[in-house]
């Protein structure tokens, strides 16, 4: 036999052995599946049943990339996601051809002015610059990797003019002055890994004029990496400021307040995605996370549904007062609004006593979380555009609105959404998932499993290798700067020189029949309901 004949024999033998192996494997699977007692479909249809489970497993990815329309995906559509990514990676802000918004549906619109502001009329800090890096797209072929160039970029910081800076707690010993309207919402170390927190800290610091919220998991060294201003959140579990008995360690709180990056404290009553205490699965509670939180490693951690230290508005305000007197820094509270009278008692008490928070973070029900429950994430807590006017109107009713800064959160990931929130009465806005997407989140929906494939919502060191801090931090910078720039741009279109001047008259609401009413009229109706 010549070489060609031997090759034919070898190929034939390999093919026969492969077919035999497949047959043996199928026989084994059929025998095993017909005798197992857990899955009914596998007992009757072993091979087809296996195929069904395979396609069910990859279904979310197929829907996300192939079958969902550009505007259909949840929690963020493909258009939403790409908008964030392009801003973060390329600092690209333009789209082509036309809007994909369904203009037949009801919704809010920014009222444009007949005589918009010119560039030179915009009131902002025009001196402060930011050094960043961005990608330039050179080629984007179908079958090979896109060609990109990473280059240095110097750009305006798009900060507020000093006259328009937002001051939180002006009557405290150490007021918190903010030059940017957008900050990072509460995201704990443990829920996110150290690479993610570090990239966010360093990126936000480079962007200047902003802040990051630690989340209720306590202050980690990674929050401090970039030197950015920090709002330290204290949840019902008191992580980071608790003693061995699970009560407040006031000495530790005092020590934390002396860290120069910490500018304010926030007590968390609830968040929109879970109006209960926080949760972190056991796999994420590494020894380092446990040390920061003062809990046991590799055991699931649940915060109580509320603080043991207070049970009503008066005792809560006393708790706030004690934190403020201990730290000398502004103290706020984070809430999810349930109805028209949700903050009535608080506003009334603030008027009668002069006590209360320096700021209130209003978190909409559409906000995100690392882990929650379906019944809470879907049906408890009002969305931000319902919740925010209730809080603002109630505080105005009792004459205490000017004492409190309001931070709005809940899918505030585009300039137009932010503008609408500002017109509804917010002073500042928080963003969480937008920043997560900027550092690589692909919406794999595995935040609670410690198996995030891109290294964002995981403490697994092997998975975190995917997230390169020195690259992703610049995406944080770019995303934030494109938001600020867009906010000034939409302000100019509305005929105002800065986004801090947005008012209800600048926003219109169109119903599904095409009838248009002003946000002013909507707020008047809410005032009547609350009165």
Secondary structure as UniProt FT lines:
FT   HELIX           3..35
FT   HELIX           40..44
FT   HELIX           46..62
FT   HELIX           63..67
FT   TURN            70..72
FT   HELIX           78..90
FT   TURN            103..104
FT   STRAND          107..110
FT   TURN            114..115
FT   HELIX           119..121
FT   STRAND          124..125
FT   STRAND          129..139
FT   STRAND          147..156
FT   STRAND          159..160
FT   HELIX           162..164
FT   STRAND          166..168
FT   TURN            170..171
FT   STRAND          176..178
FT   STRAND          182..184
FT   TURN            190..191
FT   HELIX           194..207
FT   STRAND          211..213
FT   TURN            216..217
FT   TURN            221..226
FT   STRAND          229..234
FT   TURN            236..237
FT   TURN            239..240
FT   TURN            244..245
FT   HELIX           250..257
FT   TURN            260..261
FT   STRAND          262..268
FT   TURN            272..273
FT   STRAND          279..280
FT   HELIX           282..284
FT   HELIX           287..293
FT   TURN            297..298
FT   STRAND          301..302
FT   HELIX           313..327
FT   STRAND          329..335
FT   TURN            340..343
FT   HELIX           344..353
FT   STRAND          359..363
FT   TURN            365..366
FT   HELIX           374..379
FT   HELIX           384..397
FT   TURN            398..399
FT   HELIX           401..403
FT   STRAND          405..409
FT   HELIX           415..423
FT   TURN            424..425
FT   STRAND          428..431
FT   HELIX           433..438
FT   TURN            439..440
FT   TURN            447..450
FT   TURN            453..454
FT   HELIX           461..464
FT   TURN            465..466
FT   HELIX           469..493
FT   TURN            494..495
FT   HELIX           499..501
FT   HELIX           504..506
FT   STRAND          507..510
FT   TURN            512..513
FT   STRAND          516..518
FT   HELIX           519..530
//
